[in-house]
Amino acid sequence: MDKSRSETSRKAKTEPSQLNSIQYTMTSSSGRLIKRLAVFDFDHTISEYNTDIVVRDLLDKNLRTPEIRNIVRTCGWIPYMQKILRMLHQQGCKPTEIVSAIRGIPEVSGIKMCIEEMARSNFHIIIISDSNSEFIKIWNEYNDISRFIHTTFTNPAKFNSNGLLEVHPFHHQTECTLSSKNLCKGSILDDFISNQYDQANTEYEKIFYIGDGKNDVCPMLRLNENGYACPREGYICCEELANAISKRPERYEAKILKWNTGSHLIDLIWREL
C-alpha cells in the first residue's frame, strides 16, 4: 500500500466513537477480531438531500452567477464551496443559520434505524463522504447517530473565529479517474481495511458499501467475493456501476443489492448474513 496515501487518510478523519450498544464478538483461529463492515456515503444515502446544495441555497440567487458556477468546471467542487461559503459570510449568514439548515435535512427514510440495527449486530460502520466534517457532525449529532459511527472520512471543515466555515480537501490525488481530485473513496476504503488488519487486529468477513453517486463506483469496483455493492435505486450510481462492470474484462465478484429505503436495505442485508 502507498504509505503516503495511508498517512494522508489518517490525518483527516474523526476518531472512532464508543458505541452504547450490546455487541457479540467473534474471533478467527489466529485471534483476530472478526467483524462486518458497512461503509456509507452521506448525501442522498444517510441525509436525504445534498448538504452542500442545502447550504448553497442560503445564498441569494442573484449572487449565484454563471461565473461562480463555472468554478466547479475549472477548479473543482471544493474551491466552489469555499467561494460560496465566503460569499455567505459576506452576506451576513451566521453559523447558526448553517447549523439550522443542516439540522432541517430529513433522513433517507428508515436509514437511522438501519444504522442502529447494524451497530448492534457486529458491524463497524464508517462514513466516506465528499461533504465535510462540520456538516456531517452537525447532522449526526442532531439525529443521535454519532455513537454508532466508528470513523468518518471526509473533507475537513470548521468555523473560524469570525464565523466563516473553512473547508479543505481531504487529500489531493491524480491516480483515480473515477473520483474527484480531493477525495478517492476507493483508496480511503482500502487504507481503512488494511489499517484495521495491521493495527487493530480486525478483519471483515463481509463488506457492504452503500451509496448513490458516481464517486461511489470506485470503492464498489474494489469489492471482492465477500463484498456487496449497494447502489440506491433511482440514482446515478446504479447506471454508472453497471456501465463500469460491463467494461471489465474479468468477472465482477461482489454481489449487487439495489435499495431505496433504510428498511429495504436492512432487509436485503439480513438475507446475506
Backbone hydrogen bonds, N-H to C=O, Kabsch-Sander energy under -0.5 kcal/mol:
donor,donor_aa,acceptor,acceptor_aa,energy
3,K,1,M,-0.5
6,S,2,D,-2.0
7,E,3,K,-2.4
8,T,4,S,-2.1
9,S,5,R,-2.3
10,R,6,S,-1.7
11,K,7,E,-1.1
11,K,8,T,-0.6
12,A,8,T,-0.9
13,K,10,R,-0.6
14,T,152,T,-2.0
17,S,149,I,-0.9
19,L,17,S,-0.6
21,S,19,L,-1.1
23,Q,21,S,-0.6
26,M,34,I,-0.6
28,S,32,R,-2.5
31,G,28,S,-1.8
33,L,201,N,-2.7
34,I,26,M,-2.9
35,K,33,L,-0.6
35,K,203,E,-2.5
36,R,122,N,-2.4
37,L,206,K,-2.6
38,A,124,H,-2.8
39,V,208,F,-3.3
40,F,38,A,-0.6
40,F,126,I,-2.8
41,D,210,I,-2.3
44,H,47,S,-2.5
44,H,49,Y,-0.6
45,T,42,F,-2.0
46,I,42,F,-3.3
47,S,42,F,-1.6
48,E,106,P,-2.9
51,T,49,Y,-0.6
54,V,50,N,-2.3
55,V,51,T,-2.1
56,R,52,D,-2.9
57,D,53,I,-2.2
58,L,55,V,-1.9
59,L,56,R,-2.1
63,L,60,D,-1.9
64,R,60,D,-0.5
64,R,61,K,-1.3
65,T,63,L,-1.8
69,R,65,T,-2.3
70,N,66,P,-1.9
71,I,68,I,-1.4
72,V,69,R,-1.2
73,R,69,R,-0.6
74,T,70,N,-2.3
75,C,71,I,-3.0
76,G,71,I,-1.4
76,G,72,V,-0.7
80,Y,76,G,-1.3
81,M,77,W,-2.7
82,Q,78,I,-2.6
83,K,79,P,-2.0
84,I,80,Y,-2.4
85,L,81,M,-2.8
86,R,82,Q,-1.8
87,M,83,K,-2.3
88,L,84,I,-2.5
89,H,85,L,-2.1
90,Q,86,R,-2.3
91,Q,87,M,-2.0
92,G,88,L,-0.6
92,G,89,H,-1.0
93,C,88,L,-2.6
97,E,94,K,-1.0
98,I,94,K,-1.4
99,V,95,P,-2.8
100,S,96,T,-2.3
101,A,97,E,-2.0
102,I,98,I,-2.3
103,R,99,V,-2.6
104,G,100,S,-1.4
105,I,102,I,-1.5
108,V,46,I,-2.7
111,I,108,V,-2.7
114,C,110,G,-1.8
115,I,111,I,-2.5
116,E,112,K,-2.3
117,E,113,M,-2.5
118,M,114,C,-2.1
119,A,115,I,-2.5
120,R,116,E,-1.5
121,S,118,M,-2.0
123,F,118,M,-1.3
124,H,36,R,-3.1
126,I,38,A,-2.4
127,I,151,T,-2.1
128,I,40,F,-2.3
129,S,153,F,-2.4
133,S,155,N,-2.4
136,I,132,N,-2.2
137,K,133,S,-2.2
138,I,134,E,-2.6
139,W,135,F,-2.4
140,N,136,I,-2.9
141,E,137,K,-2.5
142,Y,138,I,-2.1
143,N,139,W,-2.1
144,D,141,E,-1.0
145,I,140,N,-2.4
146,S,140,N,-0.8
148,F,145,I,-1.8
149,I,145,I,-0.5
149,I,146,S,-1.5
150,H,125,I,-3.0
150,H,148,F,-0.6
151,T,125,I,-0.9
153,F,127,I,-3.3
154,T,12,A,-1.0
154,T,152,T,-0.5
155,N,131,S,-0.6
158,K,166,E,-1.7
160,N,164,L,-2.8
163,G,160,N,-2.0
166,E,158,K,-2.8
166,E,164,L,-0.7
167,V,165,L,-0.5
168,H,156,P,-2.5
170,F,182,N,-0.7
171,H,182,N,-1.7
173,Q,181,K,-2.6
177,T,175,E,-0.6
179,S,176,C,-0.5
180,S,183,L,-0.8
183,L,180,S,-1.1
185,K,183,L,-0.8
188,I,184,C,-1.7
189,L,185,K,-2.3
190,D,186,G,-2.5
191,D,187,S,-2.4
192,F,188,I,-2.4
193,I,189,L,-2.5
194,S,190,D,-2.3
195,N,191,D,-2.8
196,Q,192,F,-2.5
197,Y,193,I,-1.9
198,D,194,S,-2.6
199,Q,195,N,-3.1
200,A,195,N,-0.8
200,A,196,Q,-0.9
202,T,196,Q,-2.4
203,E,33,L,-2.6
205,E,35,K,-2.5
205,E,203,E,-0.6
206,K,35,K,-0.6
207,I,226,N,-2.1
208,F,37,L,-3.1
209,Y,207,I,-0.5
209,Y,228,Y,-2.7
210,I,39,V,-3.5
210,I,208,F,-0.6
211,G,209,Y,-0.5
211,G,230,C,-1.8
216,D,213,G,-1.4
217,V,214,K,-1.5
220,M,216,D,-1.5
221,L,217,V,-2.4
222,R,218,C,-0.8
222,R,219,P,-0.6
223,L,220,M,-1.1
227,G,224,N,-2.3
228,Y,207,I,-2.5
229,A,255,K,-2.4
230,C,209,Y,-3.0
230,C,228,Y,-0.6
232,R,211,G,-2.0
233,E,259,W,-3.5
235,Y,232,R,-1.4
237,C,212,D,-2.4
238,C,235,Y,-1.3
239,E,235,Y,-0.6
240,E,236,I,-2.7
241,L,237,C,-2.8
242,A,238,C,-1.9
243,N,239,E,-2.4
244,A,240,E,-2.4
245,I,241,L,-2.5
246,S,242,A,-2.0
247,K,243,N,-0.8
247,K,244,A,-0.6
248,R,245,I,-1.4
253,E,251,R,-0.6
255,K,227,G,-2.1
257,L,229,A,-2.9
257,L,255,K,-0.5
258,K,256,I,-0.5
259,W,231,P,-1.5
262,G,109,S,-3.9
265,L,261,T,-2.6
266,I,262,G,-2.5
267,D,263,S,-1.7
268,L,264,H,-2.1
269,I,265,L,-2.5
270,W,266,I,-2.5
271,R,267,D,-1.3
272,E,268,L,-0.5
272,E,269,I,-1.6
273,L,270,W,-1.1
